[in-house]
């Protein structure tokens, strides 16, 4: 997920996405969420991501995360998220951000999907820290949970 773009552009993307969501039927919204829940890693991307963030994952999880475990954690978060966000990339691609709790504390795992692919997996201490860095994102947890997700 790209955090790039001016704050003005971020505000514009947030407004555009909110308008899209307001005009979207519940059935269309549910179909969009389901499509993003089916996102998958490209094998080379999964391996590169696991290797690139090896030390980050070691520090956060206390052990090295192999590609298979990263894939399992990603899929589990897509299917049983605690919070859900959506937004538009600078090129206006729709993204979804699935958030799950890792333990009884505040630690979370963020999984970003776009165009049928898992793009990144980010462990963080709290979702609020991440959300402050991405003001263009819209939370849709209440709507999704109200539809049975």
GURO-75736 format. One record per atom (N, C-alpha, C): residue number from 1; atom name; x, y, z. Coordinates in nm, 2 decimals. Each point is the difference from the previous one (the first is absolute). Example, Ala and Ser with C-alpha at 12.3 -4.5 7.8 and 13.67 -1.06 7.14 Angstrom:
2
[node 1; N; [1.32; -0.57; 0.78]]
[node 1; CA; [-0.09; 0.12; 0.00]]
[node 1; C; [0.09; 0.12; 0.00]]
[node 2; N; [-0.04; 0.11; -0.07]]
[node 2; CA; [0.09; 0.11; 0.00]]
[node 2; C; [-0.08; 0.11; 0.08]]
//
This chain:
149
[node 1; N; [0.08; -0.12; 0.00]]
[node 1; CA; [-0.08; 0.12; 0.00]]
[node 1; C; [0.09; 0.12; 0.00]]
[node 2; N; [-0.04; 0.09; -0.08]]
[node 2; CA; [0.08; 0.13; -0.01]]
[node 2; C; [-0.06; 0.11; 0.09]]
[node 3; N; [0.08; 0.06; 0.08]]
[node 3; CA; [-0.04; 0.11; 0.07]]
[node 3; C; [0.03; 0.13; -0.07]]
[node 4; N; [0.05; -0.01; -0.12]]
[node 4; CA; [0.04; 0.11; -0.08]]
[node 4; C; [-0.12; 0.09; -0.03]]
[node 5; N; [0.04; 0.12; -0.04]]
[node 5; CA; [-0.10; 0.10; -0.04]]
[node 5; C; [-0.01; 0.11; 0.10]]
[node 6; N; [-0.04; 0.11; -0.05]]
[node 6; CA; [-0.01; 0.12; 0.09]]
[node 6; C; [-0.12; -0.03; 0.09]]
[node 7; N; [-0.01; 0.08; 0.11]]
[node 7; CA; [-0.11; -0.01; 0.09]]
[node 7; C; [-0.13; 0.04; -0.07]]
[node 8; N; [0.01; 0.09; -0.09]]
[node 8; CA; [-0.12; 0.04; -0.08]]
[node 8; C; [-0.05; -0.11; -0.09]]
[node 9; N; [0.10; -0.07; -0.06]]
[node 9; CA; [-0.04; -0.12; -0.08]]
[node 9; C; [-0.06; -0.11; 0.09]]
[node 10; N; [0.06; -0.02; 0.12]]
[node 10; CA; [-0.06; -0.09; 0.10]]
[node 10; C; [-0.14; 0.03; 0.04]]
[node 11; N; [-0.03; 0.13; 0.02]]
[node 11; CA; [-0.13; 0.04; 0.03]]
[node 11; C; [-0.10; -0.02; -0.11]]
[node 12; N; [0.05; 0.02; -0.12]]
[node 12; CA; [-0.08; -0.02; -0.12]]
[node 12; C; [-0.04; -0.15; -0.02]]
[node 13; N; [0.10; -0.08; 0.02]]
[node 13; CA; [-0.02; -0.15; -0.01]]
[node 13; C; [-0.09; -0.05; 0.11]]
[node 14; N; [0.01; 0.06; 0.12]]
[node 14; CA; [-0.09; -0.04; 0.11]]
[node 14; C; [-0.15; 0.04; -0.04]]
[node 15; N; [-0.01; 0.12; -0.05]]
[node 15; CA; [-0.14; 0.04; -0.04]]
[node 15; C; [-0.05; -0.08; -0.11]]
[node 16; N; [0.08; -0.03; -0.10]]
[node 16; CA; [-0.04; -0.08; -0.11]]
[node 16; C; [-0.05; -0.14; 0.05]]
[node 17; N; [0.08; -0.06; 0.08]]
[node 17; CA; [-0.03; -0.14; 0.05]]
[node 17; C; [-0.13; 0.01; 0.08]]
[node 18; N; [-0.01; 0.10; 0.09]]
[node 18; CA; [-0.13; 0.01; 0.08]]
[node 18; C; [-0.12; 0.01; -0.10]]
[node 19; N; [0.01; 0.08; -0.10]]
[node 19; CA; [-0.11; 0.01; -0.10]]
[node 19; C; [-0.03; -0.13; -0.07]]
[node 20; N; [0.11; -0.07; -0.04]]
[node 20; CA; [-0.02; -0.13; -0.06]]
[node 20; C; [-0.08; -0.10; 0.10]]
[node 21; N; [0.04; 0.00; 0.12]]
[node 21; CA; [-0.06; -0.08; 0.10]]
[node 21; C; [-0.14; 0.04; 0.03]]
[node 22; N; [-0.03; 0.12; 0.00]]
[node 22; CA; [-0.14; 0.05; 0.02]]
[node 22; C; [-0.09; -0.04; -0.11]]
[node 23; N; [0.05; -0.01; -0.12]]
[node 23; CA; [-0.08; -0.03; -0.12]]
[node 23; C; [0.00; -0.15; -0.02]]
[node 24; N; [0.08; -0.08; 0.07]]
[node 24; CA; [0.01; -0.14; -0.02]]
[node 24; C; [-0.11; -0.07; 0.09]]
[node 25; N; [-0.07; -0.10; -0.07]]
[node 25; CA; [-0.10; -0.08; 0.08]]
[node 25; C; [0.07; -0.09; 0.09]]
[node 26; N; [-0.07; -0.05; 0.10]]
[node 26; CA; [0.06; -0.09; 0.10]]
[node 26; C; [0.05; -0.13; -0.07]]
[node 27; N; [-0.08; -0.04; -0.10]]
[node 27; CA; [0.04; -0.12; -0.08]]
[node 27; C; [0.13; 0.02; -0.08]]
[node 28; N; [0.01; 0.12; -0.06]]
[node 28; CA; [0.13; 0.03; -0.07]]
[node 28; C; [0.11; 0.01; 0.10]]
[node 29; N; [-0.02; 0.07; 0.11]]
[node 29; CA; [0.11; 0.01; 0.10]]
[node 29; C; [0.04; -0.14; 0.05]]
[node 30; N; [-0.09; -0.08; 0.03]]
[node 30; CA; [0.03; -0.14; 0.05]]
[node 30; C; [0.08; -0.07; -0.10]]
[node 31; N; [-0.04; 0.01; -0.13]]
[node 31; CA; [0.07; -0.07; -0.11]]
[node 31; C; [0.15; 0.05; -0.01]]
[node 32; N; [0.01; 0.13; 0.02]]
[node 32; CA; [0.14; 0.06; -0.01]]
[node 32; C; [0.08; -0.05; 0.12]]
[node 33; N; [-0.05; 0.00; 0.12]]
[node 33; CA; [0.07; -0.05; 0.11]]
[node 33; C; [0.04; -0.15; -0.02]]
[node 34; N; [-0.10; -0.08; -0.04]]
[node 34; CA; [0.03; -0.14; -0.03]]
[node 34; C; [0.11; -0.02; -0.10]]
[node 35; N; [0.00; 0.08; -0.11]]
[node 35; CA; [0.11; -0.01; -0.10]]
[node 35; C; [0.13; 0.03; 0.06]]
[node 36; N; [0.01; 0.10; 0.09]]
[node 36; CA; [0.13; 0.04; 0.06]]
[node 36; C; [0.04; -0.11; 0.10]]
[node 37; N; [-0.10; -0.07; 0.07]]
[node 37; CA; [0.03; -0.11; 0.09]]
[node 37; C; [0.07; -0.11; -0.07]]
[node 38; N; [-0.02; -0.01; -0.13]]
[node 38; CA; [0.05; -0.11; -0.08]]
[node 38; C; [0.14; 0.03; -0.06]]
[node 39; N; [0.05; 0.12; 0.04]]
[node 39; CA; [0.13; 0.04; -0.06]]
[node 39; C; [0.11; -0.10; 0.04]]
[node 40; N; [0.10; -0.02; -0.08]]
[node 40; CA; [0.11; -0.09; 0.02]]
[node 40; C; [0.13; 0.06; -0.03]]
[node 41; N; [0.10; -0.05; 0.06]]
[node 41; CA; [0.14; 0.04; -0.02]]
[node 41; C; [0.04; -0.05; -0.14]]
[node 42; N; [0.08; 0.07; -0.07]]
[node 42; CA; [0.08; -0.06; -0.11]]
[node 42; C; [0.12; -0.06; 0.07]]
[node 43; N; [0.03; -0.13; -0.04]]
[node 43; CA; [0.11; -0.07; 0.07]]
[node 43; C; [0.13; 0.08; 0.01]]
[node 44; N; [0.04; 0.06; -0.11]]
[node 44; CA; [0.13; 0.08; 0.02]]
[node 44; C; [-0.02; 0.12; 0.09]]
[node 45; N; [-0.11; 0.06; 0.00]]
[node 45; CA; [-0.02; 0.12; 0.09]]
[node 45; C; [-0.01; -0.05; 0.14]]
[node 46; N; [-0.06; -0.11; 0.03]]
[node 46; CA; [0.00; -0.06; 0.14]]
[node 46; C; [0.14; -0.02; 0.05]]
[node 47; N; [0.08; -0.07; -0.08]]
[node 47; CA; [0.13; -0.03; 0.04]]
[node 47; C; [0.09; 0.12; 0.02]]
[node 48; N; [-0.02; 0.10; -0.09]]
[node 48; CA; [0.08; 0.12; 0.01]]
[node 48; C; [-0.04; 0.08; 0.12]]
[node 49; N; [-0.13; 0.00; 0.03]]
[node 49; CA; [-0.06; 0.08; 0.11]]
[node 49; C; [0.05; -0.07; 0.13]]
[node 50; N; [0.00; -0.13; 0.01]]
[node 50; CA; [0.04; -0.07; 0.12]]
[node 50; C; [0.15; 0.03; 0.02]]
[node 51; N; [0.08; 0.00; -0.10]]
[node 51; CA; [0.14; 0.02; 0.01]]
[node 51; C; [0.03; 0.15; 0.03]]
[node 52; N; [-0.06; 0.09; -0.06]]
[node 52; CA; [0.02; 0.14; 0.02]]
[node 52; C; [-0.03; 0.04; 0.14]]
[node 53; N; [-0.11; -0.05; 0.06]]
[node 53; CA; [-0.04; 0.04; 0.13]]
[node 53; C; [0.04; -0.10; 0.11]]
[node 54; N; [0.09; -0.09; -0.03]]
[node 54; CA; [0.04; -0.11; 0.09]]
[node 54; C; [0.04; 0.06; 0.14]]
[node 55; N; [0.08; 0.10; 0.01]]
[node 55; CA; [0.04; 0.06; 0.13]]
[node 55; C; [-0.12; 0.06; 0.07]]
[node 56; N; [-0.09; 0.07; -0.08]]
[node 56; CA; [-0.11; 0.06; 0.06]]
[node 56; C; [-0.09; -0.10; 0.06]]
[node 57; N; [-0.03; -0.11; -0.07]]
[node 57; CA; [-0.08; -0.11; 0.05]]
[node 57; C; [0.06; -0.07; 0.12]]
[node 58; N; [0.13; -0.02; -0.01]]
[node 58; CA; [0.08; -0.06; 0.11]]
[node 58; C; [-0.02; 0.08; 0.13]]
[node 59; N; [0.01; 0.13; -0.01]]
[node 59; CA; [-0.01; 0.09; 0.11]]
[node 59; C; [-0.14; 0.00; 0.05]]
[node 60; N; [-0.10; 0.00; -0.09]]
[node 60; CA; [-0.14; 0.01; 0.04]]
[node 60; C; [-0.06; -0.13; 0.06]]
[node 61; N; [0.03; -0.11; -0.08]]
[node 61; CA; [-0.06; -0.13; 0.04]]
[node 61; C; [0.09; -0.08; 0.09]]
[node 62; N; [0.13; 0.03; 0.01]]
[node 62; CA; [0.09; -0.07; 0.08]]
[node 62; C; [0.06; -0.12; -0.07]]
[node 63; N; [-0.03; -0.02; -0.13]]
[node 63; CA; [0.06; -0.10; -0.08]]
[node 63; C; [-0.01; 0.04; -0.14]]
[node 64; N; [0.08; -0.07; -0.08]]
[node 64; CA; [0.00; 0.03; -0.15]]
[node 64; C; [-0.13; -0.05; -0.06]]
[node 65; N; [-0.06; 0.08; -0.08]]
[node 65; CA; [-0.12; -0.04; -0.07]]
[node 65; C; [0.03; -0.05; -0.14]]
[node 66; N; [-0.02; -0.13; -0.03]]
[node 66; CA; [0.03; -0.06; -0.13]]
[node 66; C; [-0.12; 0.04; -0.09]]
[node 67; N; [0.02; -0.01; -0.13]]
[node 67; CA; [-0.11; 0.04; -0.09]]
[node 67; C; [-0.13; -0.07; 0.02]]
[node 68; N; [0.01; -0.13; 0.03]]
[node 68; CA; [-0.12; -0.08; 0.03]]
[node 68; C; [-0.08; 0.05; 0.12]]
[node 69; N; [0.07; 0.04; 0.10]]
[node 69; CA; [-0.07; 0.05; 0.12]]
[node 69; C; [-0.06; 0.14; -0.03]]
[node 70; N; [0.08; 0.08; -0.07]]
[node 70; CA; [-0.05; 0.14; -0.04]]
[node 70; C; [-0.13; -0.02; -0.09]]
[node 71; N; [0.00; -0.09; -0.09]]
[node 71; CA; [-0.12; -0.03; -0.08]]
[node 71; C; [-0.12; -0.04; 0.09]]
[node 72; N; [0.03; -0.09; 0.10]]
[node 72; CA; [-0.11; -0.04; 0.09]]
[node 72; C; [-0.05; 0.11; 0.08]]
[node 73; N; [0.09; 0.08; 0.06]]
[node 73; CA; [-0.05; 0.12; 0.08]]
[node 73; C; [-0.08; 0.10; -0.09]]
[node 74; N; [0.05; 0.02; -0.12]]
[node 74; CA; [-0.07; 0.09; -0.09]]
[node 74; C; [-0.14; -0.05; -0.03]]
[node 75; N; [-0.01; -0.12; -0.04]]
[node 75; CA; [-0.14; -0.06; -0.03]]
[node 75; C; [-0.09; 0.00; 0.12]]
[node 76; N; [0.05; -0.03; 0.12]]
[node 76; CA; [-0.08; 0.00; 0.12]]
[node 76; C; [-0.05; 0.14; 0.03]]
[node 77; N; [0.08; 0.10; -0.02]]
[node 77; CA; [-0.04; 0.14; 0.02]]
[node 77; C; [-0.11; 0.04; -0.10]]
[node 78; N; [0.02; -0.04; -0.13]]
[node 78; CA; [-0.10; 0.03; -0.10]]
[node 78; C; [-0.14; -0.05; 0.03]]
[node 79; N; [0.00; -0.12; 0.06]]
[node 79; CA; [-0.13; -0.07; 0.02]]
[node 79; C; [-0.06; 0.03; 0.14]]
[node 80; N; [0.08; 0.04; 0.10]]
[node 80; CA; [-0.05; 0.03; 0.13]]
[node 80; C; [0.06; 0.13; 0.05]]
[node 81; N; [-0.04; 0.10; -0.06]]
[node 81; CA; [0.06; 0.13; 0.04]]
[node 81; C; [-0.08; 0.06; 0.12]]
[node 82; N; [0.06; 0.09; 0.07]]
[node 82; CA; [-0.06; 0.07; 0.11]]
[node 82; C; [-0.05; 0.14; -0.05]]
[node 83; N; [0.08; 0.06; -0.08]]
[node 83; CA; [-0.03; 0.13; -0.06]]
[node 83; C; [0.03; 0.00; -0.15]]
[node 84; N; [-0.08; 0.08; -0.07]]
[node 84; CA; [0.02; 0.00; -0.15]]
[node 84; C; [0.00; 0.15; -0.05]]
[node 85; N; [0.09; 0.03; -0.08]]
[node 85; CA; [0.01; 0.13; -0.06]]
[node 85; C; [0.01; -0.01; -0.15]]
[node 86; N; [-0.03; 0.10; -0.07]]
[node 86; CA; [0.01; 0.00; -0.15]]
[node 86; C; [0.05; 0.14; -0.04]]
[node 87; N; [0.05; 0.01; -0.12]]
[node 87; CA; [0.04; 0.13; -0.06]]
[node 87; C; [0.04; -0.01; -0.14]]
[node 88; N; [0.05; 0.11; -0.05]]
[node 88; CA; [0.04; 0.00; -0.14]]
[node 88; C; [0.15; 0.04; -0.01]]
[node 89; N; [0.07; -0.08; -0.08]]
[node 89; CA; [0.14; 0.03; -0.02]]
[node 89; C; [0.01; 0.13; -0.09]]
[node 90; N; [0.12; 0.06; -0.01]]
[node 90; CA; [0.01; 0.12; -0.08]]
[node 90; C; [-0.05; -0.02; -0.14]]
[node 91; N; [0.02; -0.13; -0.06]]
[node 91; CA; [-0.05; -0.03; -0.13]]
[node 91; C; [-0.15; -0.04; 0.00]]
[node 92; N; [-0.06; 0.01; 0.11]]
[node 92; CA; [-0.15; -0.02; 0.03]]
[node 92; C; [-0.03; -0.15; 0.00]]
[node 93; N; [0.09; -0.09; 0.01]]
[node 93; CA; [-0.03; -0.14; 0.03]]
[node 93; C; [-0.06; -0.01; 0.14]]
[node 94; N; [-0.10; -0.09; 0.02]]
[node 94; CA; [-0.06; -0.02; 0.13]]
[node 94; C; [0.09; -0.10; 0.08]]
[node 95; N; [0.02; 0.04; 0.12]]
[node 95; CA; [0.07; -0.09; 0.09]]
[node 95; C; [-0.08; -0.03; 0.12]]
[node 96; N; [0.02; -0.11; 0.07]]
[node 96; CA; [-0.06; -0.03; 0.12]]
[node 96; C; [0.11; -0.03; 0.10]]
[node 97; N; [-0.02; 0.03; 0.13]]
[node 97; CA; [0.09; -0.02; 0.10]]
[node 97; C; [-0.07; -0.07; 0.11]]
[node 98; N; [0.05; -0.13; 0.02]]
[node 98; CA; [-0.06; -0.09; 0.10]]
[node 98; C; [0.09; 0.00; 0.12]]
[node 99; N; [-0.06; 0.01; 0.12]]
[node 99; CA; [0.07; 0.01; 0.13]]
[node 99; C; [-0.04; -0.10; 0.09]]
[node 100; N; [0.09; -0.08; 0.06]]
[node 100; CA; [-0.03; -0.10; 0.10]]
[node 100; C; [0.09; 0.02; 0.12]]
[node 101; N; [-0.05; -0.04; 0.11]]
[node 101; CA; [0.08; 0.00; 0.12]]
[node 101; C; [0.09; -0.12; 0.01]]
[node 102; N; [0.12; 0.02; 0.04]]
[node 102; CA; [0.10; -0.11; 0.01]]
[node 102; C; [0.00; -0.07; 0.13]]
[node 103; N; [-0.04; 0.07; 0.11]]
[node 103; CA; [0.00; -0.06; 0.13]]
[node 103; C; [-0.10; 0.07; 0.09]]
[node 104; N; [0.00; -0.02; 0.13]]
[node 104; CA; [-0.09; 0.06; 0.08]]
[node 104; C; [0.03; 0.15; 0.02]]
[node 105; N; [0.12; 0.04; -0.04]]
[node 105; CA; [0.03; 0.14; 0.01]]
[node 105; C; [-0.05; 0.08; -0.12]]
[node 106; N; [0.07; 0.11; -0.03]]
[node 106; CA; [-0.04; 0.09; -0.11]]
[node 106; C; [0.07; -0.03; -0.13]]
[node 107; N; [0.10; -0.09; 0.00]]
[node 107; CA; [0.07; -0.04; -0.12]]
[node 107; C; [-0.10; -0.04; -0.11]]
[node 108; N; [0.03; 0.05; -0.12]]
[node 108; CA; [-0.09; -0.03; -0.11]]
[node 108; C; [0.08; -0.04; -0.13]]
[node 109; N; [-0.07; -0.06; -0.09]]
[node 109; CA; [0.06; -0.03; -0.13]]
[node 109; C; [-0.09; 0.06; -0.10]]
[node 110; N; [0.06; 0.08; -0.09]]
[node 110; CA; [-0.07; 0.07; -0.11]]
[node 110; C; [0.04; -0.07; -0.13]]
[node 111; N; [-0.11; -0.04; -0.08]]
[node 111; CA; [0.02; -0.06; -0.13]]
[node 111; C; [-0.07; 0.09; -0.10]]
[node 112; N; [0.08; 0.04; -0.10]]
[node 112; CA; [-0.05; 0.09; -0.11]]
[node 112; C; [-0.02; -0.08; -0.13]]
[node 113; N; [-0.12; 0.01; -0.05]]
[node 113; CA; [-0.03; -0.07; -0.13]]
[node 113; C; [-0.04; 0.11; -0.11]]
[node 114; N; [0.04; -0.04; -0.12]]
[node 114; CA; [-0.03; 0.08; -0.12]]
[node 114; C; [0.00; -0.09; -0.12]]
[node 115; N; [-0.10; 0.01; -0.08]]
[node 115; CA; [-0.01; -0.07; -0.13]]
[node 115; C; [0.03; -0.15; 0.01]]
[node 116; N; [-0.06; -0.06; 0.11]]
[node 116; CA; [0.00; -0.14; 0.01]]
[node 116; C; [0.13; -0.05; 0.07]]
[node 117; N; [0.09; 0.09; 0.04]]
[node 117; CA; [0.13; -0.04; 0.05]]
[node 117; C; [0.02; 0.06; 0.14]]
[node 118; N; [0.06; -0.08; 0.09]]
[node 118; CA; [0.05; 0.06; 0.13]]
[node 118; C; [0.12; 0.08; -0.04]]
[node 119; N; [0.00; 0.12; 0.04]]
[node 119; CA; [0.11; 0.09; -0.03]]
[node 119; C; [0.10; 0.01; 0.11]]
[node 120; N; [-0.04; 0.00; 0.13]]
[node 120; CA; [0.09; 0.01; 0.11]]
[node 120; C; [-0.06; -0.05; 0.13]]
[node 121; N; [0.08; -0.03; 0.09]]
[node 121; CA; [-0.04; -0.04; 0.14]]
[node 121; C; [0.08; 0.07; 0.09]]
[node 122; N; [-0.06; 0.08; 0.09]]
[node 122; CA; [0.07; 0.09; 0.10]]
[node 122; C; [-0.05; -0.04; 0.14]]
[node 123; N; [0.10; -0.04; 0.08]]
[node 123; CA; [-0.04; -0.01; 0.15]]
[node 123; C; [0.02; 0.13; 0.06]]
[node 124; N; [-0.09; 0.04; 0.09]]
[node 124; CA; [0.01; 0.13; 0.07]]
[node 124; C; [-0.05; -0.02; 0.14]]
[node 125; N; [0.04; 0.10; 0.08]]
[node 125; CA; [-0.05; 0.00; 0.14]]
[node 125; C; [-0.15; 0.04; 0.01]]
[node 126; N; [-0.04; 0.10; -0.07]]
[node 126; CA; [-0.14; 0.03; 0.00]]
[node 126; C; [-0.04; 0.05; -0.14]]
[node 127; N; [-0.13; -0.01; -0.03]]
[node 127; CA; [-0.05; 0.04; -0.13]]
[node 127; C; [0.00; 0.15; -0.01]]
[node 128; N; [-0.02; 0.07; 0.11]]
[node 128; CA; [0.00; 0.14; 0.00]]
[node 128; C; [0.13; 0.07; -0.05]]
[node 129; N; [0.11; -0.06; 0.04]]
[node 129; CA; [0.13; 0.05; -0.06]]
[node 129; C; [0.00; -0.01; -0.15]]
[node 130; N; [-0.04; -0.11; -0.05]]
[node 130; CA; [0.00; -0.02; -0.15]]
[node 130; C; [-0.11; 0.10; -0.06]]
[node 131; N; [-0.11; 0.01; 0.06]]
[node 131; CA; [-0.11; 0.08; -0.06]]
[node 131; C; [0.04; 0.14; -0.01]]
[node 132; N; [0.07; 0.05; 0.10]]
[node 132; CA; [0.05; 0.14; 0.00]]
[node 132; C; [0.09; 0.03; -0.12]]
[node 133; N; [0.07; -0.10; -0.05]]
[node 133; CA; [0.09; 0.02; -0.11]]
[node 133; C; [-0.08; -0.01; -0.14]]
[node 134; N; [-0.12; -0.04; 0.01]]
[node 134; CA; [-0.08; -0.02; -0.13]]
[node 134; C; [-0.14; 0.06; 0.02]]
[node 135; N; [0.00; 0.13; 0.00]]
[node 135; CA; [-0.13; 0.07; 0.02]]
[node 135; C; [-0.10; -0.02; -0.12]]
[node 136; N; [0.05; -0.05; -0.11]]
[node 136; CA; [-0.09; -0.02; -0.12]]
[node 136; C; [-0.08; -0.13; 0.02]]
[node 137; N; [0.02; -0.08; 0.10]]
[node 137; CA; [-0.07; -0.12; 0.02]]
[node 137; C; [-0.13; 0.02; 0.07]]
[node 138; N; [-0.10; -0.08; -0.04]]
[node 138; CA; [-0.14; 0.01; 0.06]]
[node 138; C; [-0.02; -0.13; 0.07]]
[node 139; N; [-0.05; 0.01; 0.13]]
[node 139; CA; [-0.03; -0.12; 0.07]]
[node 139; C; [-0.14; -0.05; -0.04]]
[node 140; N; [-0.02; -0.13; -0.03]]
[node 140; CA; [-0.12; -0.06; -0.04]]
[node 140; C; [-0.04; -0.12; 0.09]]
[node 141; N; [0.06; -0.01; 0.12]]
[node 141; CA; [-0.02; -0.11; 0.08]]
[node 141; C; [-0.15; -0.02; 0.04]]
[node 142; N; [-0.07; 0.11; 0.04]]
[node 142; CA; [-0.14; -0.01; 0.04]]
[node 142; C; [-0.09; -0.05; -0.11]]
[node 143; N; [0.02; 0.05; -0.12]]
[node 143; CA; [-0.08; -0.05; -0.11]]
[node 143; C; [0.03; -0.14; -0.03]]
[node 144; N; [0.13; -0.04; -0.01]]
[node 144; CA; [0.03; -0.14; -0.03]]
[node 144; C; [-0.05; -0.10; 0.11]]
[node 145; N; [0.01; 0.04; 0.13]]
[node 145; CA; [-0.04; -0.09; 0.10]]
[node 145; C; [-0.16; -0.01; 0.00]]
[node 146; N; [-0.06; 0.11; -0.03]]
[node 146; CA; [-0.15; 0.00; -0.01]]
[node 146; C; [-0.05; -0.09; -0.12]]
[node 147; N; [0.09; -0.03; -0.09]]
[node 147; CA; [-0.04; -0.09; -0.11]]
[node 147; C; [0.05; -0.14; 0.02]]
[node 148; N; [0.05; -0.03; 0.12]]
[node 148; CA; [0.03; -0.14; 0.04]]
[node 148; C; [0.15; -0.03; -0.02]]
[node 149; N; [0.08; 0.09; -0.03]]
[node 149; CA; [0.14; -0.03; -0.01]]
[node 149; C; [0.07; -0.02; 0.14]]
//
